[in-house]
Amino acid sequence: MTKDEDWKSERYSPANASDSLQLMSRALGGGEVATPGFLEWQFEGNPAGTAISLLVRDEGRLVGQATTIPISVMLSGKGATAGLSLDPVIEPDYQGRSLAGELLREVAGLVAKEDIAFSYGSPEQASLSLFLKQGGFKDVGALPLLIRPLNPERLATKAADTFGSGRPVSIARSVWRTPPPKAQKEDLPGLEIGEEKSFDEPFSLFWHRVRQRFPIMVVRDPAYLNWRFVNVPGRKYTTFAARSEGKIRGYVVVRVTQLERFSVGLIVDLVVEASGEGRAAGRHLVDHVKTYLREQDLDMLATVALRHTDEYRIFRSRGFWVLPKFLEPRPFHLVVRSHAAGSEVAYDLKNWFLTPGDSLGA
C-alpha cells in the first residue's frame, strides 16, 4: 500500500489468529465470528482451501483485515473455484478512511493470481459502495427476501415499534394480515421425509443429478455440506431430506435465528431435483419445516430465492411473498468481480442459483 499513512499489508496465517479475533471484537462487537472455533472453521477447515486474507497494522496494532473464502463452484458445466468476499473488518478509529477500499483492491489482485475465476459477495449496505467504487465489483442485482408470516399481529406490533407510525407500517399491517393462499395438499406415493444428521454418499449422487441446473452453482457435495451445516461451531442447523425410490429428491436446511427484532425460521438451503417429483418433494419439505417450527412461536419463515428457479416458485406456492424494500432489514445485493476468461457469465443474475447458505452469514 502506498497511501500517506504508509500502511503495510501482510498475508494472514494462524499465528495472526489472536490479533484477528481482537480486531473483530473491537470492530464488530464480538459475536460468533470473534470466537476461535468459528475463525478456525472459516479460515482453515474449508474443503475448497484456506482463506485468502490480508492484514494491515499501524505501529504493530492490527487495524484492518479483508478476506476472501475459496468456494468450489460449477461454472458453465465445469468445476472451478470462486472467491466469497467478506466485508472488510476495520478498527473503529480507522473507518471512513481509505483503508477498506485499499484492502479490497489488494485482496482482489491477490485472488486473481490464485486460480480463482471470480469473486462474489453480498455486502452490508455500509460496504456496498466500497465494493462497487473501489473494489472493482459490479452490482449484478438485488436478491428477493421472501417471508411467510407466522404471527401477523406480533409482526405488525414490532414493525410499529421499529419504524414508528405512518403509511409504511399501515401497509405492512394490511399485508401481514392478508391470509396466505391455501396450500393445496398433494399426495406423493412413496415419498418419505426424514431428518439428516450428516451428509453422506446419497447426497453425492443427488448433487451429481442437479449440478447442471444452472451455469453457476456452489458445489453441494458431502464435503461442502458437512463443513457448511454440520461442522460450523456455535450454530444449529436442521436438515430434512425427501426420498422416494431410494433416491434423494430434495433437501432443506433450516435455522432458528433473529433478523433484526424478528424471530425467524430461516430456510438456509432448499435444493430440489429438476423434475415434477422433485418440485413436489420441495413443496412437501417446506410444509414439513412449517410444521416442525410450529411450537417455537416464531414471527415468520424467511429465505432468499431467485425468481427464475423452481425453488422460488415452490416458496410462492406455499404462501411466501417478497418482502417490500422498505421493510427489508438491509438490501441484499449480489456483487461480482471477474478474474478469468469465461467467468463473465457471473455478471448475469439469471445464470445463478443462490440460497442464504451460499454466504457464510446465514
MARSELUM-245714 format. One record per residue: residue number from 1; residue in three letters; chain; x, y, z of N, C-alpha, C in turn. Coordinates in steps of 0.05 Angstrom, whole numbers. Layout:
% residues N
R_n_res_chain_n_X_n_Y_n_Z_ca_X_ca_Y_ca_Z_c_X_c_Y_c_Z
R_NUM_ALA_A_X_Y_Z_X_Y_Z_X_Y_Z;
...
% end
This chain:
% residues 362
R_n_res_chain_n_X_n_Y_n_Z_ca_X_ca_Y_ca_Z_c_X_c_Y_c_Z
R_1_MET_A_17_-24_0_0_0_0_18_25_0;
R_2_THR_A_8_46_-13_25_69_-17_12_95_-8;
R_3_LYS_A_-9_94_8_-22_119_17_-4_133_38;
R_4_ASP_A_-12_158_44_5_174_61_8_162_90;
R_5_GLU_A_-11_145_98_-9_132_124_13_111_124;
R_6_ASP_A_22_103_100_43_83_97_37_57_111;
R_7_TRP_A_11_48_107_3_22_117_17_0_102;
R_8_LYS_A_24_-21_116_37_-45_104_19_-69_108;
R_9_SER_A_13_-83_86_-4_-107_89_13_-132_91;
R_10_GLU_A_1_-152_103_13_-178_106_-8_-200_102;
R_11_ARG_A_0_-223_93_-18_-246_89_-25_-258_116;
R_12_TYR_A_-50_-265_120_-59_-278_145_-46_-305_147;
R_13_SER_A_-39_-313_172_-32_-340_178_-43_-346_206;
R_14_PRO_A_-45_-372_214_-56_-378_240_-42_-364_263;
R_15_ALA_A_-17_-355_259_-3_-341_280_-16_-314_286;
R_16_ASN_A_-32_-304_266_-46_-278_270_-74_-281_282;
R_17_ALA_A_-82_-305_289_-109_-310_297_-117_-293_321;
R_18_SER_A_-101_-291_341_-107_-276_365_-112_-247_359;
R_19_ASP_A_-94_-235_343_-97_-207_335_-123_-203_319;
R_20_SER_A_-128_-222_301_-152_-220_284_-178_-221_301;
R_21_LEU_A_-178_-239_321_-201_-241_338_-206_-215_354;
R_22_GLN_A_-184_-204_363_-186_-179_379_-197_-156_361;
R_23_LEU_A_-188_-155_336_-198_-135_317_-228_-139_313;
R_24_MET_A_-237_-164_308_-265_-169_304_-282_-161_328;
R_25_SER_A_-271_-166_352_-286_-159_376_-289_-129_378;
R_26_ARG_A_-268_-114_371_-269_-84_373_-287_-73_351;
R_27_ALA_A_-285_-84_327_-299_-72_304_-327_-82_302;
R_28_LEU_A_-333_-107_309_-359_-119_305_-374_-123_331;
R_29_GLY_A_-362_-116_353_-376_-120_379_-377_-149_388;
R_30_GLY_A_-359_-166_378_-358_-194_386_-376_-211_369;
R_31_GLY_A_-391_-229_382_-408_-248_366_-393_-272_358;
R_32_GLU_A_-407_-290_343_-395_-316_336_-370_-313_319;
R_33_VAL_A_-369_-293_302_-345_-291_284_-320_-285_300;
R_34_ALA_A_-323_-275_324_-299_-268_340_-292_-289_360;
R_35_THR_A_-299_-314_354_-291_-337_371_-270_-354_357;
R_36_PRO_A_-252_-366_372_-230_-382_359_-241_-404_342;
R_37_GLY_A_-262_-418_351_-272_-441_336_-283_-433_309;
R_38_PHE_A_-298_-411_308_-310_-401_283_-288_-392_264;
R_39_LEU_A_-269_-378_274_-247_-368_258_-232_-392_245;
R_40_GLU_A_-226_-412_261_-212_-435_250_-229_-450_229;
R_41_TRP_A_-255_-453_235_-273_-466_216_-273_-450_189;
R_42_GLN_A_-276_-424_191_-279_-408_167_-253_-405_151;
R_43_PHE_A_-230_-402_165_-205_-397_152_-189_-422_145;
R_44_GLU_A_-192_-443_162_-175_-467_158_-190_-492_151;
R_45_GLY_A_-215_-495_158_-229_-520_154_-243_-524_127;
R_46_ASN_A_-244_-503_111_-258_-503_86_-247_-524_67;
R_47_PRO_A_-263_-542_56_-252_-562_37_-242_-551_11;
R_48_ALA_A_-250_-526_4_-240_-514_-20_-213_-500_-17;
R_49_GLY_A_-204_-498_8_-177_-485_12_-178_-465_34;
R_50_THR_A_-155_-456_43_-153_-437_65_-160_-409_55;
R_51_ALA_A_-169_-392_74_-177_-365_67_-154_-349_56;
R_52_ILE_A_-160_-330_38_-141_-311_28_-147_-285_42;
R_53_SER_A_-130_-277_60_-136_-254_77_-112_-236_80;
R_54_LEU_A_-116_-210_79_-95_-191_83_-100_-174_108;
R_55_LEU_A_-79_-169_122_-80_-153_147_-64_-127_144;
R_56_VAL_A_-73_-107_158_-58_-82_158_-54_-74_188;
R_57_ARG_A_-30_-66_194_-23_-57_221_-14_-28_221;
R_58_ASP_A_-19_-15_243_-8_12_247_6_12_273;
R_59_GLU_A_33_16_271_50_14_295_47_-12_310;
R_60_GLY_A_44_-34_295_42_-60_306_14_-69_313;
R_61_ARG_A_-5_-52_314_-32_-58_321_-48_-65_296;
R_62_LEU_A_-62_-87_297_-79_-95_274_-103_-76_272;
R_63_VAL_A_-106_-63_249_-127_-43_246_-146_-49_223;
R_64_GLY_A_-139_-68_206_-157_-75_183_-151_-102_172;
R_65_GLN_A_-172_-115_162_-170_-142_150_-191_-145_129;
R_66_ALA_A_-183_-156_106_-202_-163_84_-197_-192_76;
R_67_THR_A_-219_-206_72_-217_-235_68_-234_-245_46;
R_68_THR_A_-223_-265_31_-238_-279_11_-237_-309_17;
R_69_ILE_A_-260_-322_17_-261_-351_23_-264_-366_-3;
R_70_PRO_A_-245_-385_-9_-248_-401_-33_-274_-419_-31;
R_71_ILE_A_-288_-420_-53_-313_-436_-54_-313_-452_-81;
R_72_SER_A_-316_-478_-79_-318_-494_-104_-345_-489_-117;
R_73_VAL_A_-345_-485_-143_-369_-479_-158_-369_-495_-184;
R_74_MET_A_-393_-498_-195_-396_-506_-223_-399_-481_-240;
R_75_LEU_A_-381_-478_-260_-381_-455_-277_-384_-464_-306;
R_76_SER_A_-408_-459_-317_-414_-467_-344_-407_-497_-349;
R_77_GLY_A_-415_-513_-330_-413_-542_-333_-386_-554_-324;
R_78_LYS_A_-368_-538_-315_-342_-547_-306_-336_-538_-278;
R_79_GLY_A_-320_-554_-264_-312_-547_-237_-293_-523_-237;
R_80_ALA_A_-296_-505_-218_-278_-482_-216_-278_-473_-187;
R_81_THR_A_-262_-453_-181_-261_-442_-154_-269_-412_-156;
R_82_ALA_A_-287_-404_-139_-295_-376_-137_-286_-366_-110;
R_83_GLY_A_-288_-340_-105_-280_-328_-80_-303_-313_-68;
R_84_LEU_A_-311_-321_-44_-332_-307_-29_-319_-285_-13;
R_85_SER_A_-325_-260_-22_-312_-237_-9_-328_-227_15;
R_86_LEU_A_-315_-227_38_-328_-217_62_-324_-187_65;
R_87_ASP_A_-342_-175_80_-339_-146_86_-312_-141_100;
R_88_PRO_A_-297_-121_93_-273_-114_108_-279_-108_137;
R_89_VAL_A_-261_-116_154_-263_-110_183_-243_-89_190;
R_90_ILE_A_-253_-65_199_-236_-42_203_-239_-32_231;
R_91_GLU_A_-216_-27_244_-215_-14_270_-233_11_270;
R_92_PRO_A_-250_14_291_-269_37_291_-256_64_286;
R_93_ASP_A_-232_69_297_-219_95_293_-209_99_265;
R_94_TYR_A_-208_77_248_-197_79_221_-219_77_200;
R_95_GLN_A_-244_75_209_-266_74_190_-271_101_178;
R_96_GLY_A_-280_102_153_-284_127_139_-259_137_125;
R_97_ARG_A_-237_122_128_-212_129_113_-209_110_90;
R_98_SER_A_-187_111_76_-184_96_51_-176_67_55;
R_99_LEU_A_-172_59_80_-161_33_86_-178_10_75;
R_100_ALA_A_-204_11_79_-221_-11_70_-220_-15_40;
R_101_GLY_A_-222_7_25_-221_5_-4_-194_-5_-14;
R_102_GLU_A_-172_4_-2_-146_-6_-10_-143_-36_-5;
R_103_LEU_A_-153_-45_18_-152_-73_24_-168_-90_4;
R_104_LEU_A_-192_-80_-3_-208_-95_-23_-194_-98_-49;
R_105_ARG_A_-182_-76_-59_-167_-77_-84_-144_-96_-83;
R_106_GLU_A_-129_-95_-61_-105_-111_-59_-112_-141_-57;
R_107_VAL_A_-133_-147_-41_-142_-175_-40_-152_-185_-67;
R_108_ALA_A_-167_-168_-81_-176_-176_-108_-153_-183_-126;
R_109_GLY_A_-131_-167_-125_-108_-172_-141_-94_-198_-134;
R_110_LEU_A_-93_-204_-108_-81_-228_-98_-98_-253_-106;
R_111_VAL_A_-124_-250_-104_-143_-272_-111_-140_-279_-141;
R_112_ALA_A_-137_-259_-158_-135_-263_-186_-110_-280_-194;
R_113_LYS_A_-90_-280_-177_-66_-295_-182_-67_-324_-172;
R_114_GLU_A_-89_-331_-158_-90_-357_-145_-111_-375_-158;
R_115_ASP_A_-115_-373_-184_-132_-391_-199_-161_-390_-189;
R_116_ILE_A_-170_-366_-181_-198_-362_-174_-211_-348_-197;
R_117_ALA_A_-233_-360_-207_-246_-350_-232_-259_-323_-227;
R_118_PHE_A_-273_-320_-205_-287_-295_-200_-292_-293_-170;
R_119_SER_A_-296_-268_-161_-303_-263_-133_-332_-254_-132;
R_120_TYR_A_-346_-260_-110_-373_-251_-107_-379_-247_-77;
R_121_GLY_A_-400_-232_-72_-408_-227_-44_-435_-213_-43;
R_122_SER_A_-445_-211_-18_-469_-196_-13_-464_-178_11;
R_123_PRO_A_-450_-155_5_-441_-138_27_-463_-124_42;
R_124_GLU_A_-457_-116_66_-474_-99_82_-477_-72_67;
R_125_GLN_A_-498_-58_73_-503_-32_59_-480_-13_63;
R_126_ALA_A_-467_-13_86_-445_6_92_-421_0_74;
R_127_SER_A_-418_-25_65_-395_-34_50_-401_-35_20;
R_128_LEU_A_-426_-33_12_-433_-37_-16_-419_-18_-35;
R_129_SER_A_-418_8_-28_-405_28_-46_-375_23_-47;
R_130_LEU_A_-363_12_-25_-335_5_-26_-329_-16_-47;
R_131_PHE_A_-346_-37_-47_-342_-59_-67_-345_-48_-95;
R_132_LEU_A_-364_-31_-99_-371_-21_-127_-351_0_-136;
R_133_LYS_A_-344_19_-119_-328_42_-128_-298_38_-125;
R_134_GLN_A_-291_22_-105_-262_18_-100_-252_-11_-104;
R_135_GLY_A_-271_-30_-101_-262_-58_-103_-264_-69_-131;
R_136_GLY_A_-275_-55_-150_-277_-65_-178_-300_-85_-182;
R_137_PHE_A_-319_-86_-164_-341_-104_-167_-364_-91_-182;
R_138_LYS_A_-381_-107_-193_-406_-98_-206_-430_-108_-191;
R_139_ASP_A_-450_-91_-189_-475_-98_-176_-492_-114_-196;
R_140_VAL_A_-494_-140_-191_-508_-158_-210_-538_-157_-207;
R_141_GLY_A_-548_-150_-183_-576_-148_-179_-584_-153_-150;
R_142_ALA_A_-609_-146_-144_-619_-149_-117_-631_-177_-114;
R_143_LEU_A_-627_-189_-90_-637_-215_-84_-663_-213_-68;
R_144_PRO_A_-685_-224_-78_-710_-221_-63_-710_-236_-37;
R_145_LEU_A_-719_-223_-16_-723_-235_10_-752_-243_12;
R_146_LEU_A_-757_-269_15_-784_-280_17_-791_-286_46;
R_147_ILE_A_-815_-280_54_-823_-286_81_-851_-299_81;
R_148_ARG_A_-856_-315_102_-883_-327_106_-890_-320_135;
R_149_PRO_A_-908_-300_139_-915_-292_166_-927_-315_182;
R_150_LEU_A_-919_-318_207_-930_-338_224_-946_-326_247;
R_151_ASN_A_-940_-301_254_-954_-286_275_-959_-258_265;
R_152_PRO_A_-979_-253_248_-983_-227_235_-986_-204_255;
R_153_GLU_A_-1001_-208_276_-1006_-186_295_-980_-178_309;
R_154_ARG_A_-964_-197_317_-938_-191_331_-919_-178_311;
R_155_LEU_A_-919_-187_286_-903_-174_266_-910_-144_263;
R_156_ALA_A_-936_-139_261_-945_-111_258_-937_-94_282;
R_157_THR_A_-939_-105_306_-931_-91_330_-901_-85_330;
R_158_LYS_A_-885_-104_323_-856_-100_322_-848_-80_300;
R_159_ALA_A_-863_-81_278_-857_-62_256_-863_-33_266;
R_160_ALA_A_-886_-30_280_-893_-4_291_-871_6_310;
R_161_ASP_A_-861_-12_327_-840_-4_346_-814_3_332;
R_162_THR_A_-809_-10_309_-784_-5_294_-786_20_277;
R_163_PHE_A_-808_22_261_-810_43_241_-827_67_250;
R_164_GLY_A_-841_64_273_-859_85_281_-886_83_266;
R_165_SER_A_-902_103_269_-928_102_255_-925_113_227;
R_166_GLY_A_-946_112_211_-946_123_185_-953_103_164;
R_167_ARG_A_-952_112_139_-961_96_116_-946_69_114;
R_168_PRO_A_-919_68_116_-905_42_113_-916_21_132;
R_169_VAL_A_-920_29_158_-929_9_177_-958_2_171;
R_170_SER_A_-974_21_162_-1002_15_155_-1003_-5_133;
R_171_ILE_A_-986_-2_113_-984_-21_91_-976_-48_101;
R_172_ALA_A_-955_-48_119_-945_-74_129_-967_-88_144;
R_173_ARG_A_-982_-74_161_-1004_-87_176_-1024_-100_157;
R_174_SER_A_-1031_-85_136_-1050_-95_117_-1040_-120_103;
R_175_VAL_A_-1015_-120_95_-1003_-142_81_-1001_-167_99;
R_176_TRP_A_-990_-162_124_-986_-185_142_-1013_-198_150;
R_177_ARG_A_-1034_-182_151_-1060_-193_160_-1075_-206_137;
R_178_THR_A_-1064_-204_112_-1077_-217_90_-1071_-247_92;
R_179_PRO_A_-1092_-264_93_-1087_-293_95_-1071_-303_71;
R_180_PRO_A_-1051_-320_76_-1035_-331_53_-1053_-350_37;
R_181_PRO_A_-1046_-353_11_-1062_-372_-5_-1061_-400_7;
R_182_LYS_A_-1083_-414_6_-1084_-440_18_-1067_-460_1;
R_183_ALA_A_-1048_-473_15_-1031_-492_1_-1047_-517_-6;
R_184_GLN_A_-1047_-524_-31_-1061_-548_-39_-1046_-573_-30;
R_185_LYS_A_-1060_-590_-16_-1048_-615_-7_-1044_-634_-31;
R_186_GLU_A_-1022_-648_-31_-1017_-666_-53_-1004_-692_-42;
R_187_ASP_A_-1012_-714_-53_-1000_-739_-46_-978_-746_-65;
R_188_LEU_A_-956_-756_-53_-934_-766_-70_-927_-794_-59;
R_189_PRO_A_-940_-814_-71_-936_-841_-61_-906_-849_-59;
R_190_GLY_A_-899_-860_-36_-872_-870_-33_-853_-849_-23;
R_191_LEU_A_-861_-823_-21_-843_-802_-12_-840_-803_19;
R_192_GLU_A_-816_-802_28_-810_-802_57_-792_-779_64;
R_193_ILE_A_-799_-765_85_-783_-742_94_-771_-749_121;
R_194_GLY_A_-745_-747_124_-731_-753_149_-709_-733_155;
R_195_GLU_A_-703_-731_181_-681_-713_189_-654_-725_184;
R_196_GLU_A_-635_-709_175_-608_-718_169_-589_-706_189;
R_197_LYS_A_-572_-722_201_-552_-712_219_-526_-705_206;
R_198_SER_A_-521_-717_182_-497_-711_167_-503_-717_138;
R_199_PHE_A_-484_-710_120_-488_-714_92_-469_-736_82;
R_200_ASP_A_-480_-756_69_-464_-779_61_-467_-784_31;
R_201_GLU_A_-461_-809_22_-459_-815_-6_-485_-809_-22;
R_202_PRO_A_-509_-815_-11_-533_-808_-26_-535_-778_-34;
R_203_PHE_A_-523_-761_-18_-523_-732_-25_-503_-727_-47;
R_204_SER_A_-482_-743_-49_-464_-740_-71_-478_-748_-97;
R_205_LEU_A_-494_-769_-97_-509_-777_-121_-530_-756_-128;
R_206_PHE_A_-543_-745_-107_-562_-724_-112_-549_-699_-125;
R_207_TRP_A_-526_-691_-114_-512_-668_-126_-505_-674_-155;
R_208_HIS_A_-496_-698_-161_-489_-704_-189_-513_-701_-207;
R_209_ARG_A_-537_-706_-198_-561_-703_-215_-569_-674_-218;
R_210_VAL_A_-563_-656_-199_-573_-629_-200_-552_-608_-208;
R_211_ARG_A_-527_-616_-210_-505_-597_-212_-505_-581_-238;
R_212_GLN_A_-520_-590_-259_-521_-575_-284_-546_-558_-287;
R_213_ARG_A_-560_-554_-266_-585_-539_-268_-581_-510_-277;
R_214_PHE_A_-559_-498_-268_-553_-470_-275_-524_-467_-282;
R_215_PRO_A_-516_-447_-297_-488_-443_-303_-470_-439_-279;
R_216_ILE_A_-482_-427_-257_-465_-422_-233_-480_-433_-209;
R_217_MET_A_-468_-453_-196_-478_-464_-171_-455_-471_-153;
R_218_VAL_A_-458_-464_-128_-438_-474_-108_-440_-504_-107;
R_219_VAL_A_-417_-517_-106_-416_-546_-105_-427_-556_-78;
R_220_ARG_A_-448_-571_-80_-461_-581_-55_-455_-611_-52;
R_221_ASP_A_-430_-618_-51_-423_-646_-46_-421_-651_-16;
R_222_PRO_A_-419_-676_-7_-419_-680_23_-397_-665_37;
R_223_ALA_A_-373_-662_25_-352_-648_39_-360_-620_45;
R_224_TYR_A_-372_-606_25_-380_-578_30_-403_-577_49;
R_225_LEU_A_-424_-594_45_-448_-593_62_-442_-599_91;
R_226_ASN_A_-424_-618_96_-417_-624_124_-401_-601_136;
R_227_TRP_A_-383_-589_120_-368_-565_130_-387_-542_136;
R_228_ARG_A_-406_-537_118_-423_-513_119_-445_-516_141;
R_229_PHE_A_-456_-540_144_-480_-542_161_-477_-561_185;
R_230_VAL_A_-456_-577_186_-452_-595_208_-429_-587_226;
R_231_ASN_A_-407_-580_214_-383_-575_230_-380_-546_240;
R_232_VAL_A_-397_-528_231_-394_-500_239_-400_-497_269;
R_233_PRO_A_-382_-485_284_-386_-483_313_-406_-460_320;
R_234_GLY_A_-421_-464_341_-438_-443_351_-465_-440_337;
R_235_ARG_A_-470_-457_317_-496_-455_303_-509_-483_302;
R_236_LYS_A_-535_-482_301_-551_-507_299_-568_-506_274;
R_237_TYR_A_-561_-523_255_-578_-526_231_-592_-552_233;
R_238_THR_A_-616_-553_222_-632_-577_220_-637_-583_190;
R_239_THR_A_-632_-608_182_-634_-615_154_-655_-637_151;
R_240_PHE_A_-673_-634_131_-692_-655_124_-688_-662_94;
R_241_ALA_A_-689_-688_88_-686_-697_60_-712_-712_53;
R_242_ALA_A_-720_-709_28_-743_-723_17_-733_-745_-2;
R_243_ARG_A_-741_-770_3_-732_-793_-13_-756_-808_-24;
R_244_SER_A_-751_-819_-48_-770_-838_-60_-754_-856_-79;
R_245_GLU_A_-763_-880_-81_-749_-900_-98_-719_-901_-92;
R_246_GLY_A_-712_-897_-67_-684_-899_-59_-667_-875_-66;
R_247_LYS_A_-679_-854_-77_-664_-830_-85_-672_-806_-69;
R_248_ILE_A_-653_-788_-64_-660_-762_-52_-671_-745_-74;
R_249_ARG_A_-695_-734_-69_-708_-717_-89_-704_-687_-83;
R_250_GLY_A_-697_-681_-58_-692_-654_-50_-685_-654_-20;
R_251_TYR_A_-674_-631_-11_-668_-628_17_-672_-599_25;
R_252_VAL_A_-676_-594_51_-679_-567_61_-663_-565_87;
R_253_VAL_A_-650_-542_91_-635_-537_116_-647_-512_129;
R_254_VAL_A_-653_-513_155_-666_-491_168_-651_-484_194;
R_255_ARG_A_-653_-459_202_-640_-450_226_-658_-429_239;
R_256_VAL_A_-661_-431_265_-677_-411_280_-658_-388_288;
R_257_THR_A_-665_-363_282_-647_-341_287_-663_-315_290;
R_258_GLN_A_-649_-293_293_-661_-267_295_-654_-251_270;
R_259_LEU_A_-674_-237_259_-670_-219_236_-679_-192_246;
R_260_GLU_A_-660_-175_255_-666_-151_269_-683_-159_294;
R_261_ARG_A_-707_-148_297_-723_-154_321_-741_-178_318;
R_262_PHE_A_-740_-191_294_-759_-212_288_-747_-239_293;
R_263_SER_A_-762_-257_305_-753_-285_308_-761_-300_283;
R_264_VAL_A_-742_-314_272_-745_-325_244_-736_-354_243;
R_265_GLY_A_-752_-369_228_-743_-395_219_-731_-391_191;
R_266_LEU_A_-705_-389_189_-691_-383_164_-686_-408_148;
R_267_ILE_A_-698_-410_125_-692_-432_107_-667_-426_92;
R_268_VAL_A_-645_-438_101_-618_-431_92_-612_-444_65;
R_269_ASP_A_-623_-467_60_-617_-481_35_-641_-499_27;
R_270_LEU_A_-650_-496_3_-670_-514_-8_-661_-520_-36;
R_271_VAL_A_-657_-545_-42_-649_-554_-69_-666_-578_-76;
R_272_VAL_A_-677_-578_-100_-694_-600_-109_-685_-610_-136;
R_273_GLU_A_-692_-635_-141_-687_-647_-167_-704_-632_-188;
R_274_ALA_A_-693_-629_-212_-707_-615_-234_-727_-634_-247;
R_275_SER_A_-748_-641_-233_-768_-659_-243_-794_-653_-229;
R_276_GLY_A_-817_-663_-239_-842_-659_-225_-841_-671_-198;
R_277_GLU_A_-829_-694_-195_-827_-707_-169_-809_-690_-150;
R_278_GLY_A_-788_-678_-161_-771_-661_-145_-785_-637_-135;
R_279_ARG_A_-800_-624_-152_-815_-600_-144_-836_-607_-124;
R_280_ALA_A_-850_-629_-127_-870_-638_-107_-856_-643_-81;
R_281_ALA_A_-832_-656_-82_-817_-661_-57_-810_-635_-43;
R_282_GLY_A_-803_-614_-59_-797_-588_-47_-820_-576_-33;
R_283_ARG_A_-844_-579_-44_-868_-568_-31_-873_-583_-4;
R_284_HIS_A_-869_-609_-5_-873_-625_20_-852_-617_41;
R_285_LEU_A_-827_-611_32_-806_-604_50_-812_-577_64;
R_286_VAL_A_-822_-557_49_-829_-532_60_-852_-535_80;
R_287_ASP_A_-872_-550_73_-894_-556_92_-883_-569_117;
R_288_HIS_A_-864_-587_114_-853_-602_137_-839_-583_155;
R_289_VAL_A_-824_-564_144_-809_-544_160_-829_-527_176;
R_290_LYS_A_-850_-519_163_-870_-502_177_-882_-518_201;
R_291_THR_A_-888_-543_197_-898_-560_219_-877_-563_241;
R_292_TYR_A_-853_-568_233_-831_-573_252_-826_-548_270;
R_293_LEU_A_-830_-524_258_-824_-500_274_-848_-489_288;
R_294_ARG_A_-871_-502_285_-896_-491_296_-895_-485_325;
R_295_GLU_A_-882_-502_341_-881_-499_370_-860_-479_380;
R_296_GLN_A_-845_-467_362_-824_-449_370_-833_-420_372;
R_297_ASP_A_-859_-415_365_-871_-388_369_-854_-366_354;
R_298_LEU_A_-849_-371_329_-834_-352_313_-852_-331_300;
R_299_ASP_A_-839_-309_292_-854_-288_278_-859_-295_249;
R_300_MET_A_-839_-308_236_-841_-313_208_-821_-335_199;
R_301_LEU_A_-826_-345_175_-806_-360_160_-794_-341_139;
R_302_ALA_A_-768_-344_133_-755_-326_114_-735_-342_98;
R_303_THR_A_-729_-332_74_-708_-344_57_-702_-324_34;
R_304_VAL_A_-682_-331_19_-676_-317_-6_-677_-337_-29;
R_305_ALA_A_-690_-330_-51_-691_-347_-74_-694_-330_-99;
R_306_LEU_A_-681_-338_-120_-682_-322_-145_-707_-330_-162;
R_307_ARG_A_-718_-310_-175_-744_-314_-188_-744_-334_-210;
R_308_HIS_A_-722_-340_-222_-721_-358_-245_-718_-387_-236;
R_309_THR_A_-719_-393_-210_-714_-420_-200_-740_-434_-193;
R_310_ASP_A_-739_-461_-194_-761_-477_-184_-766_-472_-154;
R_311_GLU_A_-744_-467_-139_-747_-464_-110_-763_-438_-104;
R_312_TYR_A_-759_-417_-120_-775_-393_-116_-804_-399_-119;
R_313_ARG_A_-811_-413_-141_-839_-420_-146_-850_-438_-124;
R_314_ILE_A_-834_-455_-113_-843_-472_-91_-850_-455_-67;
R_315_PHE_A_-833_-436_-60_-839_-419_-37_-864_-402_-42;
R_316_ARG_A_-867_-392_-66_-891_-376_-71_-916_-393_-69;
R_317_SER_A_-915_-418_-77_-938_-436_-76_-945_-443_-47;
R_318_ARG_A_-926_-438_-28_-931_-445_0_-936_-420_17;
R_319_GLY_A_-944_-398_4_-952_-374_19_-930_-354_25;
R_320_PHE_A_-907_-357_13_-886_-337_17_-890_-314_-3;
R_321_TRP_A_-883_-290_6_-884_-267_-12_-859_-251_-9;
R_322_VAL_A_-853_-234_-29_-828_-218_-28_-832_-195_-10;
R_323_LEU_A_-814_-192_9_-816_-170_29_-811_-143_14;
R_324_PRO_A_-828_-124_18_-824_-97_6_-797_-86_15;
R_325_LYS_A_-785_-70_-3_-758_-60_2_-757_-43_28;
R_326_PHE_A_-779_-28_33_-778_-10_57_-778_-26_83;
R_327_LEU_A_-785_-52_82_-785_-68_106_-760_-86_109;
R_328_GLU_A_-744_-87_88_-720_-104_90_-701_-95_112;
R_329_PRO_A_-690_-113_127_-670_-105_147_-645_-93_135;
R_330_ARG_A_-639_-101_110_-618_-89_94_-622_-98_66;
R_331_PRO_A_-612_-83_46_-613_-93_19_-595_-117_15;
R_332_PHE_A_-604_-136_-2_-588_-159_-8_-580_-158_-37;
R_333_HIS_A_-555_-150_-42_-545_-147_-70_-523_-167_-75;
R_334_LEU_A_-523_-178_-98_-501_-195_-107_-481_-178_-122;
R_335_VAL_A_-456_-178_-113_-435_-163_-127_-414_-183_-137;
R_336_VAL_A_-403_-178_-161_-385_-197_-174_-361_-182_-187;
R_337_ARG_A_-338_-195_-185_-315_-185_-200_-302_-209_-214;
R_338_SER_A_-301_-208_-240_-289_-229_-256_-259_-227_-256;
R_339_HIS_A_-246_-251_-254_-216_-252_-255_-205_-267_-279;
R_340_ALA_A_-222_-284_-291_-212_-302_-312_-232_-303_-335;
R_341_ALA_A_-221_-308_-359_-238_-311_-383_-258_-333_-379;
R_342_GLY_A_-283_-328_-387_-304_-348_-385_-321_-344_-360;
R_343_SER_A_-311_-328_-341_-326_-324_-316_-345_-300_-318;
R_344_GLU_A_-345_-287_-341_-363_-264_-345_-393_-271_-342;
R_345_VAL_A_-399_-297_-345_-427_-306_-342_-437_-299_-314;
R_346_ALA_A_-419_-295_-295_-427_-289_-267_-439_-261_-265;
R_347_TYR_A_-436_-244_-285_-447_-218_-285_-477_-218_-291;
R_348_ASP_A_-488_-240_-299_-517_-242_-305_-530_-258_-283;
R_349_LEU_A_-548_-245_-268_-561_-258_-245_-577_-283_-253;
R_350_LYS_A_-587_-284_-278_-603_-306_-287_-586_-332_-290;
R_351_ASN_A_-560_-329_-290_-543_-353_-291_-538_-366_-264;
R_352_TRP_A_-547_-353_-243_-540_-362_-216_-562_-379_-203;
R_353_PHE_A_-553_-397_-186_-571_-409_-165_-559_-401_-138;
R_354_LEU_A_-575_-387_-122_-566_-377_-96_-586_-382_-74;
R_355_THR_A_-577_-388_-51_-593_-390_-27_-578_-375_-5;
R_356_PRO_A_-591_-370_18_-577_-357_40_-552_-373_49;
R_357_GLY_A_-552_-399_45_-529_-415_53_-504_-411_36;
R_358_ASP_A_-507_-397_13_-484_-392_-4_-468_-369_6;
R_359_SER_A_-477_-355_27_-460_-337_42_-453_-352_68;
R_360_LEU_A_-436_-341_84_-429_-354_109_-442_-341_133;
R_361_GLY_A_-458_-320_128_-471_-306_150_-497_-318_159;
R_362_ALA_A_-510_-334_141_-536_-344_148_-535_-369_164;
% end
